[in-house]
Amino acid sequence: MLKILAIGDIVGEIGVRAVERTLRTLRNEYEIDFTVANGENASGIGITPHQAQRLYTAGVDVITLGNHVWGRREIAQFLDDDGYILRPANLADLAPGRGYGIFSVKNKLLGVVNLIGRCEMHFGPDNPFHAASKIVKEIAKQTNLCVVDFHANATSEKAALCYHLDGKVSAVWGTHTHVQTADERIFPQGTGFLTDLGMTGPIDSVLGVRAEQSVRMFRGEVPSRFETADGACAICGAVFIIDEVSGKCVSVERIRREG
C-alpha cells in the first residue's frame, strides 16, 4: 500500500514553522511514503523560493499552488527550474512552470496534478475538466497511480471533478477554502475524495488572517492589508492509502494536529 499525506493550505510564516516542527513526526506516525502540501499562502499571498526549500527540508515531497501563484513574483523562475513545485495546470500555456509531474516513490511512479477551479474564483483559467482529462491520459501511459489537488472554491465543482475522474485517478482532494470538510469517502470506481483539506495555520484567526482585520472589513470600515494571525497553529490534511497494484484508494483519513 502507498500512503500519501496531503496537507492543506500553508498560511504565513507561522504555517511554515508548524510544518517544520510537526511533519516529520506525522510522517513517522502514519508511515507516510509521500507528502504533497499546498503552499500558495506561505507568504500570506504567494510563496518564495526560500520557503519552498524549507518545506522540502521539513519533509514535503511536492508543493502545489493556486490562485495566489503569482503573489511573490520571484517564484516564477523557480517554477521553471524546480521540478517539485507545481502551479495549476490549466493556467495559460505560456505561464512559467508545470502543472503536473511524475515522481518516484517506493520503486513506483506517482503522478501529481495541480488544477484550479473557475466557480467564483475571479480568475481566468482554462476548463479544469478538459485539462484533467488530457493530463490524466498522459500520466496513465506511465503509471496508474495519480493524485489531484483541485484548488477551487465551489464544493460542487470539486465533487463533480472527482466524479469526472473516478476510476481514472487514485485520489482527488480540494484546497483553497481553508476549512476542513468532513466528507471523506471513496467514489464508486475507487477514487478517494475530500472536498477540502483545511488550513495549516493559526487557529485563532479568520482563515489565517487576524480576526480584528476581518471584522473591520465586514463592518465596512477602511480595509487594510491582511496580516497572518499569531498564536497556536494546526496542521490539517488527510492520509490517502492507495493499492499499488490497482491504483485504487482503499482508505481516506482526515487529520488535524495542533502544535
C-alpha positions, 0 to 999 in steps of 0.5 A, a space after each residue: 500500500 502507498 500512503 500519501 499525506 496531503 496537507 492543506 493550505 500553508 498560511 504565513 510564516 507561522 504555517 511554515 514553522 508548524 510544518 517544520 516542527 510537526 511533519 516529520 513526526 506525522 510522517 513517522 506516525 502514519 508511515 507516510 511514503 509521500 507528502 504533497 502540501 499546498 503552499 500558495 499562502 506561505 507568504 500570506 499571498 504567494 510563496 518564495 523560493 526560500 520557503 519552498 526549500 524549507 518545506 522540502 527540508 521539513 519533509 514535503 515531497 511536492 508543493 502545489 499552488 493556486 490562485 495566489 501563484 503569482 503573489 511573490 513574483 520571484 517564484 516564477 523562475 523557480 517554477 521553471 527550474 524546480 521540478 517539485 513545485 507545481 502551479 495549476 495546470 490549466 493556467 495559460 500555456 505560456 505561464 512559467 512552470 508545470 502543472 503536473 509531474 511524475 515522481 518516484 516513490 517506493 520503486 513506483 511512479 506517482 503522478 501529481 496534478 495541480 488544477 484550479 477551479 473557475 466557480 467564483 474564483 475571479 480568475 481566468 483559467 482554462 476548463 479544469 475538466 478538459 485539462 484533467 482529462 488530457 493530463 490524466 491520459 498522459 500520466 496513465 501511459 506511465 503509471 496508474 497511480 495519480 493524485 489531484 489537488 483541485 484548488 477551487 472554491 465551489 464544493 460542487 465543482 470539486 465533487 463533480 471533478 472527482 466524479 469526472 475522474 473516478 476510476 481514472 485517478 487514485 485520489 482527488 482532494 480540494 484546497 483553497 477554502 481553508 476549512 476542513 470538510 468532513 466528507 471523506 469517502 471513496 467514489 464508486 470506481 475507487 477514487 478517494 475524495 475530500 472536498 477540502 483539506 483545511 488550513 495549516 495555520 493559526 487557529 485563532 484567526 479568520 482563515 489565517 488572517 487576524 480576526 480584528 482585520 476581518 471584522 473591520 472589513 465586514 463592518 465596512 470600515 477602511 480595509 487594510 492589508 491582511 496580516 497572518 494571525 499569531 498564536 497556536 497553529 494546526 496542521 490539517 490534511 488527510 492520509 490517502 492509502 492507495 493499492 499499488 497494484 490497482 491504483 485504487 484508494 482503499 482508505 481516506 483519513 482526515 487529520 488535524 494536529 495542533 502544535 
